[in-house]
Amino acid sequence: MTITIPLHLSDDDLVAKVKALAGSEREATAILVAHLAEFDSRRLYLGAGFSSLFTYCCEVLHPSEPAAHNRIEVARTARKFPALRPMLGEGLLSIATVRLLSPHLTADNQAELLGAAAGKSKRAVEEMLVRYFPRPEVPSSVRKCPPPIGSRSVLARRRSSRWRAWPGASSADAAAASNREAARRRTLRGSGHGERRGAGEPTPGPGPAPPRGSQR
């Protein structure tokens, strides 16, 4: 297919041609959607050796994957609600706006929703659907953050966990474990050795120097 740049057209002719081509594209899209709907209902893609209409479209018709997915979804929606087909051809609805409307359309509300969405942009249809179908507010929540790894509370819990009895131990076993830990600490204090400090726990520095003149 050879496509030439229309350099020979006047400004008015070019404007008219662009409008005509845009209208032709809309009509072609609406016709393609109608044919895809029937093609899908007959499951003719199976006879062609494909497991789904999406795979058939991508491998045989060669649109982009998002374009194939959107047109298939619109075709299935148009099969349920035929009133949107001429609106597609006339440009009152687009592929994007039909995709937005599709989850909300029913037999009872189709006339109202399609009429309200006619001629609107994608953003305008999104805002319209928020008014028609408001989402419930999600309640706010406040969660307490855990303390930093090197904080005193974490280190204290780590030290206190040394003497805890194993799971399933009796109260006597827990008391014995606590007594052994207390005896171990007394032994360490008597020998002049302190407990090993946990990671991140500050080491105390030397005390303040005595005032001048106090040493003889």
C-alpha positions in Angstrom: 0.0 0.0 0.0 1.4 3.3 -1.1 0.5 6.4 0.9 1.5 9.8 -0.4 1.7 13.1 1.5 -1.2 15.3 0.2 1.0 18.3 -0.7 -1.3 19.2 -3.6 -4.4 19.8 -1.4 -5.4 23.3 -0.4 -5.9 24.1 3.3 -9.7 23.8 2.9 -9.5 20.6 1.0 -7.1 19.1 3.6 -9.4 20.0 6.5 -12.3 18.4 4.7 -10.3 15.3 3.9 -9.1 14.9 7.5 -12.6 15.1 8.8 -13.8 12.6 6.2 -11.1 10.1 7.1 -11.8 10.5 10.8 -15.4 9.7 10.1 -14.5 6.7 8.0 -12.2 5.4 10.8 -15.0 5.6 13.3 -17.4 3.8 11.0 -14.8 1.2 10.2 -14.2 0.6 13.9 -17.9 0.2 14.6 -18.3 -2.2 11.7 -15.2 -4.2 12.9 -16.7 -4.3 16.4 -20.0 -5.7 15.1 -18.2 -8.4 13.0 -15.9 -9.3 15.9 -18.9 -9.9 18.1 -20.4 -12.3 15.6 -17.0 -13.9 15.0 -16.6 -14.4 18.7 -20.1 -15.9 19.1 -19.4 -18.5 16.4 -16.0 -19.2 17.9 -14.5 -19.3 14.4 -11.0 -18.7 15.8 -11.1 -22.4 17.0 -11.4 -23.6 13.4 -8.4 -21.4 12.5 -6.3 -23.2 15.1 -6.3 -20.5 17.9 -7.5 -21.0 21.5 -8.9 -17.5 21.9 -10.2 -14.6 19.9 -7.4 -12.4 21.4 -4.7 -14.7 20.0 -6.4 -14.8 16.7 -6.6 -11.0 16.5 -2.9 -10.6 17.4 -1.6 -13.3 15.1 -3.9 -12.7 12.1 -5.3 -9.2 12.2 -2.1 -7.7 13.7 -3.3 -4.9 15.9 -1.4 -4.0 19.1 -2.2 -6.2 22.1 -4.0 -3.3 23.9 -6.0 -2.5 20.8 -7.0 -6.1 20.3 -8.1 -6.5 23.9 -10.1 -3.2 23.9 -11.9 -4.1 20.7 -12.8 -7.6 21.9 -14.2 -6.2 25.1 -16.2 -3.5 23.3 -17.5 -6.1 20.8 -18.8 -8.3 23.6 -20.4 -5.3 25.3 -22.0 -4.2 22.0 -23.4 -7.7 21.5 -25.2 -7.3 24.8 -26.2 -3.7 24.2 -26.7 -3.1 20.5 -27.7 0.5 21.0 -24.1 1.6 21.4 -23.0 0.4 17.9 -24.4 3.3 16.0 -23.1 5.6 18.7 -19.6 4.3 18.0 -19.9 4.9 14.3 -21.2 8.5 14.9 -18.4 9.3 17.3 -20.8 9.8 20.3 -18.9 7.0 22.1 -15.3 5.8 21.7 -13.6 2.6 22.4 -12.2 4.1 25.6 -15.6 5.3 26.9 -17.3 2.1 26.1 -14.7 0.2 28.1 -15.4 2.5 31.1 -19.2 2.0 30.8 -19.1 -1.7 30.2 -18.9 -2.9 33.9 -21.8 -0.7 34.8 -24.3 -1.2 31.9 -27.5 -3.2 32.6 -30.7 -3.7 30.8 -32.3 -1.1 33.1 -29.8 1.7 33.0 -28.3 1.4 29.5 -30.4 4.1 27.9 -29.6 6.6 30.7 -25.9 5.8 30.9 -25.4 5.8 27.1 -27.3 9.1 26.8 -25.3 10.7 29.6 -22.0 9.6 28.2 -22.7 10.6 24.6 -20.2 13.0 23.2 -18.1 13.1 26.4 -14.4 12.5 26.7 -12.8 9.7 28.7 -12.1 12.0 31.7 -15.7 13.3 31.6 -17.1 9.8 31.6 -14.9 8.8 34.5 -16.2 11.7 36.5 -19.8 10.9 35.5 -19.4 7.3 36.7 -18.1 8.5 40.0 -21.3 10.4 40.5 -23.5 7.5 39.4 -21.5 4.9 41.3 -19.8 6.5 44.3 -17.2 4.3 46.0 -17.5 3.8 49.8 -15.0 5.8 51.8 -12.1 3.7 53.2 -11.8 4.4 57.0 -8.5 5.9 58.0 -6.3 3.9 60.4 -3.3 4.6 62.6 -0.7 2.0 63.2 2.1 2.1 65.8 5.5 1.8 64.2 7.9 -0.7 65.7 10.9 0.8 67.6 14.3 1.0 65.9 16.5 -2.0 66.0 19.1 -0.4 68.3 16.6 1.2 70.7 16.8 0.5 74.4 13.4 -1.2 74.5 14.5 -3.7 71.8 17.8 -4.4 73.7 15.9 -4.8 76.9 13.6 -7.4 75.4 16.5 -9.3 73.9 18.2 -9.4 77.4 15.1 -10.4 79.2 14.5 -13.2 76.6 17.7 -15.0 77.7 16.0 -16.5 80.8 12.6 -17.3 79.3 11.8 -20.9 79.4 11.3 -22.9 76.3 7.7 -23.3 74.8 5.6 -25.8 76.8 7.7 -25.5 80.0 5.9 -25.7 83.3 5.9 -22.8 85.8 8.5 -24.6 87.9 10.8 -24.9 84.9 10.3 -21.2 84.2 11.1 -20.3 87.8 14.2 -22.5 87.7 15.4 -20.8 84.5 14.9 -17.4 86.1 16.8 -18.4 89.2 19.7 -19.7 87.1 19.9 -16.5 85.2 19.8 -14.5 88.4 22.7 -16.6 89.8 24.7 -16.2 86.6 24.3 -12.4 86.9 25.4 -12.4 90.6 28.5 -14.4 89.6 29.4 -12.0 86.8 29.0 -9.0 89.1 31.1 -10.7 91.8 33.9 -11.5 89.4 33.9 -7.9 88.1 32.7 -8.8 84.6 29.6 -7.1 83.3 27.1 -8.5 80.8 28.0 -8.4 77.2 26.3 -5.4 75.8 23.9 -5.7 72.9 24.6 -4.5 69.4 24.0 -0.8 69.2 24.0 -0.2 73.0 26.3 2.7 73.9 29.3 2.1 76.0 29.5 4.4 79.0 32.6 6.7 78.9 34.8 7.8 81.8 33.2 9.8 84.6 33.7 13.6 84.9 37.2 14.7 85.9 37.6 16.0 89.5 37.9 19.7 89.8 41.4 21.3 89.8 43.0 21.5 93.2 41.2 18.5 94.6 44.2 16.2 93.9 47.1 16.4 96.3 
